[in-house]
């Protein structure tokens, strides 16, 4: 069945899936969604149980399609699409999960099983502009999250805190430097990118992979 299932077909599937997903917990977690034939995208987990979850997404998914959802703690949950309707989908997990682990707060200071929760990162190859006062230069954004990014740049260009990054299609954002290596810099945005804004940007390959 295609992603354009009729309401008459989808609603009974969704109702039955919710009935079977006992002890589900309502939440609003941001995760990374992967499925065959498309670049990774952000999604929202709206509720979750030991055997399934309901997500919101910007992609087109089809019933029976295999997907993988990466959580903030780095765990990957593999499953199959049971139903889709209005930008939401029910995912049946291939193996039961510990719901308490999924619900670890993003700002929790203690690692869980050696993994520290962090905002999902998404691979990009986007040309960006970095400016610091009167100086400005081009750089490459290698990956991005709501809270920061990973830049590749000419080592000859100095970069410091209180700089501003301009990503094509997004408002300029001040940032601070988290780490530096030879020709690479990790940055933290002064203001987080809203979920909807980042999801729309990542869905536009022309902006996300603008170096091609």
C-alpha positions as a LaTeX table, in Angstrom:
\begin{tabular}{lrrr}
\hline
Residue & $x$ (\AA) & $y$ (\AA) & $z$ (\AA) \\
\hline
Unk1 & 0.00 & 0.00 & 0.00 \\
Unk2 & 1.39 & 3.41 & $-0.94$ \\
Unk3 & 1.81 & 6.49 & 1.24 \\
Unk4 & $-1.39$ & 7.83 & $-0.30$ \\
Unk5 & $-3.60$ & 5.38 & 1.60 \\
Unk6 & $-7.25$ & 6.43 & 1.85 \\
Unk7 & $-8.65$ & 7.63 & 5.19 \\
Unk8 & $-10.97$ & 4.62 & 5.24 \\
Unk9 & $-7.95$ & 2.31 & 5.17 \\
Unk10 & $-5.57$ & 4.27 & 7.40 \\
Unk11 & $-7.86$ & 5.09 & 10.32 \\
Unk12 & $-8.73$ & 1.50 & 11.25 \\
Unk13 & $-5.02$ & 0.61 & 11.05 \\
Unk14 & $-4.10$ & 3.55 & 13.27 \\
Unk15 & $-6.83$ & 2.74 & 15.79 \\
Unk16 & $-5.84$ & $-0.92$ & 15.99 \\
Unk17 & $-2.16$ & $-0.03$ & 16.32 \\
Unk18 & $-2.84$ & 2.37 & 19.19 \\
Unk19 & $-5.02$ & $-0.25$ & 20.91 \\
Unk20 & $-2.23$ & $-2.79$ & 20.74 \\
Unk21 & 0.44 & $-0.33$ & 21.93 \\
Unk22 & $-0.44$ & $-0.70$ & 25.59 \\
Unk23 & 1.27 & 1.40 & 28.24 \\
Unk24 & 2.43 & 3.95 & 25.72 \\
Unk25 & 3.98 & 7.13 & 27.11 \\
Unk26 & 3.26 & 10.54 & 25.59 \\
Unk27 & 6.37 & 12.56 & 24.85 \\
Unk28 & 7.85 & 15.08 & 22.40 \\
Unk29 & 11.38 & 13.90 & 21.68 \\
Unk30 & 13.45 & 15.01 & 18.70 \\
Unk31 & 15.22 & 12.12 & 16.96 \\
Unk32 & 16.94 & 11.29 & 13.66 \\
Unk33 & 14.93 & 9.35 & 11.10 \\
Unk34 & 16.54 & 7.26 & 8.36 \\
Unk35 & 14.87 & 5.30 & 5.58 \\
Unk36 & 16.03 & 3.91 & 2.27 \\
Unk37 & 16.38 & 6.35 & $-0.59$ \\
Unk38 & 16.48 & 9.56 & 1.45 \\
Unk39 & 18.94 & 11.58 & 3.50 \\
Unk40 & 18.45 & 11.46 & 7.27 \\
Unk41 & 15.81 & 13.82 & 8.63 \\
Unk42 & 14.60 & 15.00 & 12.05 \\
Unk43 & 11.40 & 13.57 & 13.46 \\
Unk44 & 9.36 & 13.99 & 16.63 \\
Unk45 & 8.46 & 10.98 & 18.76 \\
Unk46 & 4.94 & 11.73 & 20.03 \\
Unk47 & 4.38 & 8.57 & 22.05 \\
Unk48 & 6.31 & 5.39 & 22.66 \\
Unk49 & 5.82 & 1.94 & 24.18 \\
Unk50 & 8.05 & $-1.11$ & 24.49 \\
Unk51 & 6.95 & $-2.33$ & 21.06 \\
Unk52 & 6.22 & 0.77 & 18.98 \\
Unk53 & 6.09 & 4.54 & 18.60 \\
Unk54 & 4.22 & 7.28 & 16.81 \\
Unk55 & 6.35 & 9.87 & 15.02 \\
Unk56 & 5.85 & 13.15 & 13.16 \\
Unk57 & 7.99 & 13.67 & 10.07 \\
Unk58 & 8.44 & 15.70 & 6.88 \\
Unk59 & 9.12 & 12.75 & 4.55 \\
Unk60 & 6.89 & 10.43 & 2.55 \\
Unk61 & 6.74 & 7.00 & 4.16 \\
Unk62 & 4.84 & 3.92 & 3.00 \\
Unk63 & 3.21 & 1.10 & 4.94 \\
Unk64 & 5.68 & $-1.76$ & 5.45 \\
Unk65 & 8.73 & 0.42 & 4.83 \\
Unk66 & 11.76 & $-0.21$ & 7.07 \\
Unk67 & 12.97 & 2.79 & 9.11 \\
Unk68 & 15.58 & 3.51 & 11.76 \\
Unk69 & 15.18 & 6.12 & 14.49 \\
Unk70 & 18.30 & 7.34 & 16.33 \\
Unk71 & 17.71 & 8.69 & 19.85 \\
Unk72 & 19.57 & 11.40 & 21.75 \\
Unk73 & 21.53 & 8.76 & 23.66 \\
Unk74 & 22.80 & 7.25 & 20.40 \\
Unk75 & 20.60 & 4.14 & 20.47 \\
Unk76 & 19.03 & 3.14 & 17.15 \\
Unk77 & 15.51 & 1.72 & 17.04 \\
Unk78 & 14.69 & $-0.29$ & 13.93 \\
Unk79 & 11.13 & $-0.94$ & 12.86 \\
Unk80 & 8.52 & $-0.95$ & 10.10 \\
Unk81 & 5.80 & 1.54 & 9.20 \\
Unk82 & 2.33 & 0.25 & 10.15 \\
Unk83 & 0.31 & 3.29 & 9.09 \\
Unk84 & 0.78 & 6.91 & 7.95 \\
Unk85 & $-1.64$ & 9.81 & 8.13 \\
Unk86 & $-1.18$ & 13.59 & 7.97 \\
Unk87 & 2.54 & 13.69 & 8.60 \\
Unk88 & 2.42 & 11.04 & 11.33 \\
Unk89 & 3.28 & 7.37 & 11.28 \\
Unk90 & 2.99 & 4.35 & 13.56 \\
Unk91 & 6.21 & 2.36 & 13.81 \\
Unk92 & 6.26 & $-1.28$ & 14.94 \\
Unk93 & 9.67 & $-1.98$ & 16.50 \\
Unk94 & 11.59 & $-5.09$ & 15.51 \\
Unk95 & 12.62 & $-5.72$ & 19.14 \\
Unk96 & 11.19 & $-4.54$ & 22.50 \\
Unk97 & 12.86 & $-1.52$ & 24.12 \\
Unk98 & 13.25 & $-0.02$ & 27.59 \\
Unk99 & 10.97 & 3.03 & 27.52 \\
Unk100 & 12.73 & 4.61 & 30.53 \\
Unk101 & 15.98 & 4.73 & 28.53 \\
Unk102 & 14.27 & 6.48 & 25.63 \\
Unk103 & 12.87 & 9.15 & 27.94 \\
Unk104 & 16.25 & 10.26 & 29.35 \\
Unk105 & 16.16 & 14.10 & 29.48 \\
Unk106 & 18.32 & 15.88 & 26.91 \\
Unk107 & 20.03 & 17.94 & 29.65 \\
Unk108 & 20.82 & 14.99 & 31.91 \\
Unk109 & 24.46 & 15.45 & 33.07 \\
Unk110 & 25.14 & 11.75 & 33.65 \\
Unk111 & 25.85 & 9.36 & 30.79 \\
Unk112 & 23.55 & 6.38 & 30.31 \\
Unk113 & 25.48 & 3.21 & 29.47 \\
Unk114 & 28.42 & 5.46 & 28.58 \\
Unk115 & 26.37 & 7.66 & 26.24 \\
Unk116 & 25.68 & 11.33 & 26.95 \\
Unk117 & 22.38 & 12.57 & 25.46 \\
Unk118 & 22.81 & 15.16 & 22.73 \\
Unk119 & 20.76 & 16.80 & 20.00 \\
Unk120 & 20.61 & 14.63 & 16.85 \\
Unk121 & 23.17 & 15.61 & 14.20 \\
Unk122 & 22.51 & 15.62 & 10.46 \\
Unk123 & 25.15 & 15.33 & 7.75 \\
Unk124 & 25.38 & 18.27 & 5.32 \\
Unk125 & 27.75 & 19.77 & 2.76 \\
Unk126 & 26.60 & 23.37 & 2.81 \\
Unk127 & 28.60 & 26.49 & 2.02 \\
Unk128 & 28.28 & 28.99 & 4.88 \\
Unk129 & 29.64 & 32.40 & 5.80 \\
Unk130 & 31.42 & 33.10 & 9.09 \\
Unk131 & 32.01 & 36.66 & 10.25 \\
Unk132 & 33.77 & 38.16 & 13.25 \\
Unk133 & 33.44 & 41.92 & 13.33 \\
Unk134 & 34.84 & 43.34 & 10.09 \\
Unk135 & 36.29 & 40.01 & 8.94 \\
Unk136 & 34.38 & 37.35 & 7.05 \\
Unk137 & 35.18 & 34.15 & 5.19 \\
Unk138 & 33.57 & 31.07 & 3.69 \\
Unk139 & 33.44 & 27.66 & 5.37 \\
Unk140 & 31.82 & 24.27 & 4.88 \\
Unk141 & 29.13 & 23.03 & 7.26 \\
Unk142 & 29.70 & 19.28 & 7.60 \\
Unk143 & 26.92 & 18.51 & 10.05 \\
Unk144 & 24.29 & 20.42 & 11.99 \\
Unk145 & 21.92 & 20.00 & 14.92 \\
Unk146 & 19.44 & 22.33 & 16.60 \\
Unk147 & 22.17 & 23.45 & 18.98 \\
Unk148 & 25.36 & 23.58 & 16.90 \\
Unk149 & 27.45 & 22.33 & 14.02 \\
Unk150 & 30.77 & 21.09 & 12.66 \\
Unk151 & 32.70 & 23.37 & 10.31 \\
Unk152 & 35.54 & 22.77 & 7.89 \\
Unk153 & 37.57 & 25.85 & 7.02 \\
Unk154 & 40.93 & 27.15 & 5.90 \\
Unk155 & 43.31 & 26.99 & 8.92 \\
Unk156 & 44.61 & 30.42 & 7.91 \\
Unk157 & 41.28 & 31.98 & 8.90 \\
Unk158 & 41.05 & 32.75 & 12.63 \\
Unk159 & 37.81 & 31.88 & 14.35 \\
Unk160 & 36.75 & 32.94 & 17.82 \\
Unk161 & 33.80 & 33.23 & 20.15 \\
Unk162 & 31.22 & 35.92 & 19.41 \\
Unk163 & 31.37 & 35.09 & 15.70 \\
Unk164 & 28.27 & 34.82 & 13.52 \\
Unk165 & 27.42 & 32.06 & 11.04 \\
Unk166 & 25.11 & 32.56 & 8.07 \\
Unk167 & 23.67 & 29.32 & 6.71 \\
Unk168 & 21.87 & 29.74 & 3.35 \\
Unk169 & 18.13 & 29.80 & 3.99 \\
Unk170 & 18.42 & 30.38 & 7.76 \\
Unk171 & 18.79 & 33.58 & 9.81 \\
Unk172 & 22.34 & 34.50 & 10.92 \\
Unk173 & 23.22 & 33.03 & 14.33 \\
Unk174 & 25.95 & 33.94 & 16.84 \\
Unk175 & 27.98 & 31.01 & 18.10 \\
Unk176 & 30.70 & 30.00 & 20.51 \\
Unk177 & 33.57 & 27.62 & 19.80 \\
Unk178 & 33.32 & 24.20 & 21.48 \\
Unk179 & 36.49 & 22.65 & 20.07 \\
Unk180 & 39.09 & 23.23 & 17.36 \\
Unk181 & 41.29 & 20.94 & 15.30 \\
Unk182 & 43.34 & 21.36 & 12.16 \\
Unk183 & 40.93 & 22.95 & 9.71 \\
Unk184 & 37.83 & 21.91 & 11.69 \\
Unk185 & 35.75 & 23.59 & 14.41 \\
Unk186 & 32.82 & 22.52 & 16.56 \\
Unk187 & 30.41 & 25.34 & 17.38 \\
Unk188 & 27.40 & 25.91 & 19.65 \\
Unk189 & 24.67 & 28.28 & 18.47 \\
Unk190 & 23.68 & 31.16 & 20.72 \\
Unk191 & 20.02 & 30.37 & 19.94 \\
Unk192 & 18.75 & 26.93 & 18.98 \\
Unk193 & 17.26 & 26.36 & 15.53 \\
Unk194 & 13.53 & 25.62 & 15.97 \\
Unk195 & 12.55 & 22.07 & 15.03 \\
Unk196 & 10.23 & 23.08 & 12.16 \\
Unk197 & 12.82 & 25.47 & 10.72 \\
Unk198 & 15.58 & 22.86 & 10.76 \\
Unk199 & 13.30 & 20.12 & 9.38 \\
Unk200 & 12.29 & 22.32 & 6.42 \\
Unk201 & 15.91 & 23.28 & 5.76 \\
Unk202 & 17.15 & 19.68 & 5.83 \\
Unk203 & 14.38 & 18.62 & 3.44 \\
Unk204 & 15.76 & 21.06 & 0.84 \\
Unk205 & 18.73 & 19.27 & $-0.74$ \\
Unk206 & 19.61 & 22.39 & $-2.70$ \\
Unk207 & 20.48 & 24.19 & 0.56 \\
Unk208 & 21.62 & 21.20 & 2.60 \\
Unk209 & 24.13 & 20.02 & $-0.02$ \\
Unk210 & 24.87 & 23.38 & $-1.63$ \\
Unk211 & 28.51 & 22.50 & $-2.33$ \\
Unk212 & 27.35 & 20.08 & $-5.08$ \\
\hline
\end{tabular}
